[in-house]
Amino acid sequence: MRGVMAVFSALLKSWMRSKAGIFFSFLFPIMLLIIFSTVFGGGGNSQYVLFVQNLDVDSNDNPTELSQGFVEALKATGAFDVRSLEHDVDIKEYVRLNPSFSFRYRILMIPKGFHEQAAEKTVSVKVKVTVSTLEVVGEEFAAYMSPEDIEGIQRGELALQTMLGSQGGESPQLVLLMDEQDMAAPALLGIIHGVANAFSNGLVGSEEVLTIEGMPLEQRTMKVVDYFLPGFIAAFIMTNGIIGATTTISEYRRNGQVKRLATTPLPKISWILANVLEQTVLAFILTGVMIALGWIIFDVRLIPDAYALLLILVGAVAFCSVGMVLGGVIKDVEAASGAGNAIAFPMMFLSGAFWPIEQMPGYLQEVARVLPLHYFHDGLLQIMVYENPGNAGMAFVVLGCFAAVMMVIAVKITKWKEL
Amino acid sequence: MSEEVICVENLVKKYKPVIAVHDVSFTVNKGEIFSLVGPNGAGKTTTVEILECLRAPTSGKASVLGYDVTREEDEIKKRIGVMPQDFNAFERLTVRENVELIASIYQVNPDLRSVLEELGMWEARDRHFESLSGGMKRRVGICMALINDPVLLFLDEPTTGLDPQARKETWEVIRRLKSMGKTVVLTSHYMEEVEQLSDRAAVMFGGEIIAQGSIDELISAYGGGIRIRVSPCNEEIETILMETAQRVITEDSAMEGVFQERTQVAKTLAALYQLDEKYRLDIVEPSMDNVFSRLAGGRVDERGELI
């Protein structure tokens, strides 16, 4: 044990005095956490940008009352950052001349005559409702009415139908121009459709049969950084273990330090344990730094409990063992570093550590579910964010088995003779 | 009779299809500096790494301090000190920290100051290993090898790559080790180094020992004798050399006589000094370079390659 601690202490001191080691183990993850949390969650505008070209203007180029009312209704949803396009702009030409604009254009065209058509349609609908009502009254309640009353109703019906015949009755047609590749298209169409329905109901004076109210799922307010923090902790424990340990081991093999230690009474297992211990301590330090950073910068207070610490320990052992295996197989430092990167980076991005795997295509979701990092960050998410360690059972099982297998392979692979 | 600390019998190490060490046998006595000398690829390092328990022999027997290298590794490792070829330590640890690391592994508490002072490294104790010169790094390696107070030290190519000054300083350190009563097994491709430091040596070539013995014995047997070169040569000088030398070589205006016996050399010099002629006289003592040239048919360059 004294040998393990002596080598561990040497490895740790050596790491702490390495600027590159500190940068890639701590500063790089911190930078990424800040960037991701700021870009994807921190105070940005989450509204859809919607350009509106209102062609329904009066002789003074002012928008008509109803067309302006519809634009205000769109703004009132809060879902859109509504921006106006002048009515005399040729949209096709505008898109052609503004390629960056055309990359994600969403343009709603309010046609000329919107106000007039909408007003006529409103009258038409109201008349139809009245005629329909008079028909029902005439059929259902004729037995209770005098002939004069019935005749009066019939005359009114006739007059209204005559009036209907003189109305155009055409609904104004809104046009939404969007990029075919725009994945938000269904959502946008749904929102605009909802606004149009509500606008129509308002014009004819009908009431909504169904209402909906948005309620928070949980009492606790979740931030994007809540999701990122466990993901980043897991991802960078993984990269430190795989890339860091691989590079260190192969470098120590190449420069003869492993041989130097092998000439002493230090057993091979002590060398392996010292490396695993170093990576575990680094994992805990990284966790502490990330949590402190989340607290200071994003006001996120995730305190890891015993379950989280245990999972971090298992994860650190698992991924450091992978590094020991690679470093044991590949003596060339550059090749070892390349192999570590080739494994770690795809795993980092495919496992769902940086975004929910549900956002990925189906086949990639299947890939994510066979990656140990997926279980690692999901386990930490369950324990640290959802405070539900019961849901992290699979993470413990998968990572525990993975760690055991990799450790056995590391012990077999690591050479202490014939170096 | 000298006490043997290493006994090697018919040692073989094969890496298919190469035979790195072939039927090697030698002994090392307590308190001596024993060298394995030869070019790169001769099998020197493979042989000592078998003795350091870093490699397993394919066949043959080897014991170190009475312990079998294949069965009693732990006992051997506790008792020996090693500075491997291309020695390195933790770059960003200080000299003291690197030496303390090895002390902790051996579970010993030596007087670090005396160990470092003995090799002139006390002043540099707080310097990072990476900031040291090549010669200082080797001295740190020797400090680390000495930390468990071993009776036997293996120094594998301890001066390779060092400048002449650092090499001479390292030689002094190695001589001091002998004066401390340590037995030293040295590998080197520098013939001069072996000649300067060793009591006995084994010349390795192609995985085999092609000659071994004390340095004097090797030079006497394979050095090719003492050479007296006279230039320019005239008839009188030629007569003297022809009468006294074992062999005479004529080269342009110069003549070289080769002598096996020192008495013959003295007799020849006395005869030459009586001449009134003006001439240049060079006496060339045989060296390990000559030994190796005669045995292997070539010389070893600075990098250890056979030329």
Interface residues (C-beta under 8 A of the other chain):
Chain A: R2 G3 M5 A6 V7 S9 A10 K13 S14 R17 S18 N255 G256 Q257 K259 R260 L261 A262 T263 T264 P265 L266 K417 E418 L419
Chain B: E52 C53 L54 R55 A56 D74 K77 K78 I80 V82 P84 Q85 D86 F87 N88 A89 F90 E91 R92 L93 E97 N98 E100 L101 I102 S104 I105 Y106 Q107 H128 M144
